[in-house]
Amino acid sequence: MSFNLMIVDDSNAMRAVIRKIVSISGFKVDRCFEANNGREALDMLAKDWVDVIISDINMPDVNGLELLNALKHDDLYKDIPVIMITTEGSSERMQEALAHGAKGFIKKPFLPEDLKRVLHEVIGVGEDGEYAEDKRDVDGVDF
């Protein structure tokens, strides 16, 4: 199974690095969308569905925490998991992001294995990229 991913960061270079690290990590991506800030991310979500968002915290216009807040208050988007990636590693900032609805937090710099582990934890898939419930025994299921 592959996933639609959105990377939200005001740096073109950092979006490219994250995209490359996701690719190297082996996380299965169908489509990858990129936004410069939270406002662009919300505009893109109105047109395309994503399964997970990786977002920076500090961005102009609509920052990562404001994006989290907007998603949390929208019935259609509130369950999209968001992973925050930032240079800010203070426990206060992490708690603030988690309180706003972040499902994961990664401090820059990070390794491909770190990103893959957090993506799999947040999405709920195993190392092979498949949902755990997809492997259940279906004997006796009538469909």
C-alpha positions as CSV (number, residue, x, y, z in Angstrom):
1,M,0.0,0.0,0.0
2,S,1.3,3.5,-0.8
3,F,0.3,6.8,0.6
4,N,-0.3,10.4,-0.5
5,L,2.2,12.6,1.4
6,M,2.3,16.4,1.8
7,I,5.5,18.2,2.7
8,V,5.0,21.7,4.1
9,D,8.1,23.9,4.5
10,D,9.0,27.4,3.4
11,S,12.4,26.2,2.1
12,N,12.6,24.6,-1.3
13,A,15.9,23.0,-0.3
14,M,14.4,21.4,2.9
15,R,11.3,20.1,1.0
16,A,13.7,18.5,-1.5
17,V,15.8,17.0,1.3
18,I,12.7,15.6,3.1
19,R,11.3,14.2,-0.2
20,K,14.7,12.5,-0.9
21,I,14.9,11.1,2.7
22,V,11.3,9.7,2.4
23,S,12.3,8.1,-0.8
24,I,15.6,6.6,0.7
25,S,13.7,5.4,3.7
26,G,11.6,3.1,1.7
27,F,8.3,4.6,2.8
28,K,5.8,3.8,0.0
29,V,4.5,7.1,-1.5
30,D,1.9,7.3,-4.3
31,R,1.8,11.1,-4.7
32,C,3.9,13.8,-3.0
33,F,2.5,17.3,-2.7
34,E,4.6,20.3,-1.6
35,A,3.5,23.6,0.0
36,N,5.5,26.7,1.1
37,N,3.3,27.3,4.1
38,G,0.1,26.3,5.9
39,R,-2.1,28.4,3.7
40,E,-0.9,26.7,0.6
41,A,-1.3,23.3,2.3
42,L,-4.9,24.0,3.1
43,D,-5.5,25.2,-0.5
44,M,-4.0,22.0,-1.8
45,L,-6.1,19.9,0.6
46,A,-9.2,21.4,-1.0
47,K,-8.2,19.7,-4.3
48,D,-6.3,16.6,-3.3
49,W,-6.5,14.1,-0.5
50,V,-3.3,13.3,1.5
51,D,-2.8,10.5,4.0
52,V,-0.1,12.2,6.1
53,I,1.5,15.6,6.3
54,I,5.1,16.4,7.3
55,S,5.3,20.1,8.3
56,D,7.9,22.6,9.6
57,I,6.7,24.7,12.5
58,N,8.3,28.1,11.6
59,M,6.9,29.4,8.3
60,P,5.5,32.7,7.1
61,D,1.8,33.4,6.6
62,V,0.4,30.3,8.2
63,N,2.9,28.5,10.4
64,G,2.8,24.8,11.3
65,L,1.0,25.3,14.6
66,E,-1.7,27.4,12.9
67,L,-2.0,24.7,10.2
68,L,-2.5,22.0,12.9
69,N,-5.2,24.2,14.5
70,A,-7.0,24.7,11.2
71,L,-6.9,20.9,10.5
72,K,-8.1,20.1,14.0
73,H,-11.2,22.3,13.6
74,D,-12.2,20.9,10.2
75,D,-14.3,17.7,10.2
76,L,-12.8,16.5,6.9
77,Y,-9.2,17.1,7.8
78,K,-9.0,16.6,11.5
79,D,-7.9,12.9,11.3
80,I,-5.0,13.5,8.9
81,P,-1.9,12.7,10.9
82,V,0.7,15.5,10.9
83,I,4.4,15.0,11.8
84,M,6.3,18.1,12.7
85,I,9.9,18.5,11.6
86,T,11.9,21.3,13.1
87,T,15.2,22.5,14.4
88,E,13.5,23.4,17.6
89,G,13.9,20.5,19.9
90,S,12.8,21.9,23.3
91,S,10.3,19.8,25.2
92,E,8.0,22.8,25.5
93,R,7.8,23.3,21.7
94,M,7.2,19.5,21.3
95,Q,4.4,19.6,23.8
96,E,2.9,22.7,22.1
97,A,2.9,20.9,18.8
98,L,1.4,17.7,20.3
99,A,-1.2,19.8,22.1
100,H,-2.2,21.3,18.7
101,G,-2.7,17.8,17.3
102,A,0.7,16.7,15.9
103,K,1.0,12.9,15.9
104,G,4.8,12.9,15.6
105,F,7.8,15.1,16.1
106,I,11.2,14.9,14.4
107,K,14.2,17.1,15.2
108,K,16.4,18.2,12.3
109,P,18.9,16.8,11.4
110,F,17.4,13.3,11.1
111,L,18.2,10.0,9.5
112,P,16.0,8.2,6.9
113,E,15.4,5.4,9.5
114,D,14.1,8.0,12.0
115,L,11.6,9.4,9.5
116,K,10.5,6.0,8.3
117,R,9.9,4.8,11.9
118,V,7.8,7.9,12.8
119,L,5.9,7.6,9.5
120,H,5.1,4.0,10.1
121,E,4.1,4.6,13.7
122,V,1.8,7.5,12.8
123,I,0.2,5.8,9.8
124,G,0.0,2.4,11.7
125,V,1.9,0.2,9.2
126,G,4.5,-2.4,9.7
127,E,8.1,-2.4,8.3
128,D,6.8,-3.9,5.0
129,G,4.4,-0.9,4.6
130,E,1.2,-2.9,5.1
131,Y,-1.4,-2.3,7.7
132,A,-1.3,-4.8,10.5
133,E,-5.0,-5.5,10.2
134,D,-4.5,-6.3,6.5
135,K,-2.7,-9.5,7.6
136,R,-5.5,-10.9,9.7
137,D,-6.9,-14.3,9.0
138,V,-10.0,-13.9,6.9
139,D,-11.2,-17.5,7.1
140,G,-15.0,-17.5,7.7
141,V,-15.4,-13.9,6.4
142,D,-18.4,-13.8,4.1
143,F,-17.5,-11.2,1.4
